[in-house]
Every structure is written in C-alpha cells, then in structure tokens.
Amino acid sequence: MAGLLGAYSSFLSRRPVIGGMASSAVLFATGDVVAQQLIEKKGKDHDFVRTARIVVWGGGIFAPAVTVWFRTLERLPIKGKWPATFARVGLDQFVFAPIVLTGFFHAMTLMEGKSLADARAKWKEAFVPTLKANWMLFVPFQTLNMGFIPLQYRLLAINGVNIPWNAFLSLQNAKPKQVEKAENDLKQA
C-alpha cells in the first residue's frame, strides 16, 4: 500500500491535473454506481450513459477546475495557519461551491441533450437544497482538509468524501427524470 501511495504521490507531483482527473473520474463513477445500485437498486438496468456523463463532469471538468482552484487558494497572502485556512474555506464554500454546483446542473442537463432552459429549471429546483447539503458536509471537511492535508492530496481527500456526495448529486440530478418517467408511464397506461 505504501508503494502505491508513493507512486500516486510521485505521479501527482509530476502531473497534478492528469492525476486529479483520473482519480476524480474513477471516484465520480463510483458515486454514481453507488447511487444506481445501492440506493436506486437498478441492477441490470444500470444507466451507463448516466455514469459516463458524471465521469465526464468529474474527470474532465471538476478535477481540472478544482486543481487550479486549490493552487490559487494556496497562494493567498494570509499569514497564520488558521486565518489562511478559514479564508480558503470561506472562498471555497461561499464563492467556488455555488459556481461548481451551477456548472454541475447545467453541464449534466446539457449532456442529457436538453436545452439551456431545462438546465435553468433544474438549477432552480435543485440548487438551494444541494448547496445547503454541500455546506453541511464540506464546510467542516474543507476546514480539516485545508488545515491539515498537504496541497497535492487535497483533491484526493475531496474525492474520498465525494463517493457519498456524488451518489447524492447523482440522485439530485436524476430526480426530475424519475418524475418525468413516472408521468410518461401513467400516460401510456
């Protein structure tokens, strides 16, 4: 295990964005599989396209953005460990998190082939409850993450917490589709 962590650490030092993208893609996929298999109990009806969409979001959009964001936060000219940690967490959660969640709902809706108006409607429905849930989980976690975890491991730490969080996001994103499907099923019956 120590050898694997050492190899991963070395890879992150050489290629922080690519390493973050790869680990995020795997862990976002894991969160969606947890949502579909353990929570929604889809079994053989697993929606692989849905999993692919969240992998594109997690590995292709979220990871590079967060890697750059964490490096930017690390350069804040604030002296003292805890004042700097609280400033980073505040910026992360009250500036960056709303932007990321807005991007998530818009990107996922557009990747489903829906319109920008549909993306806005999904955002309007899901943004506030999702942001509140985000703050409940990530304000305390990011305080620990940014206060104690070295910069190169912060995205990995986030991704570890992201497995249940991504399951939650996947469910939040799928909610309107489940309602639509039930309505269509009733119309066809």
HELIX and SHEET records of a PDB file:
HELIX    1   1 ALA A    2  ARG A   14  1                                  13    
HELIX    2   2 PRO A   16  VAL A   33  1                                  18    
HELIX    3   3 VAL A   34  ILE A   39  3                                   6    
HELIX    4   4 GLY A   43  ASP A   45  5                                   3    
HELIX    5   5 PHE A   48  VAL A   55  1                                   8    
HELIX    6   6 VAL A   56  PHE A   62  3                                   7    
HELIX    7   7 ALA A   63  GLU A   74  1                                  12    
HELIX    8   8 LYS A   81  LEU A   91  1                                  11    
HELIX    9   9 ASP A   92  PHE A   96  3                                   5    
HELIX   10  10 ALA A   97  MET A  111  1                                  15    
HELIX   11  11 LEU A  116  PHE A  148  1                                  33    
HELIX   12  12 LEU A  151  GLN A  188  1                                  38    
END                                                                             
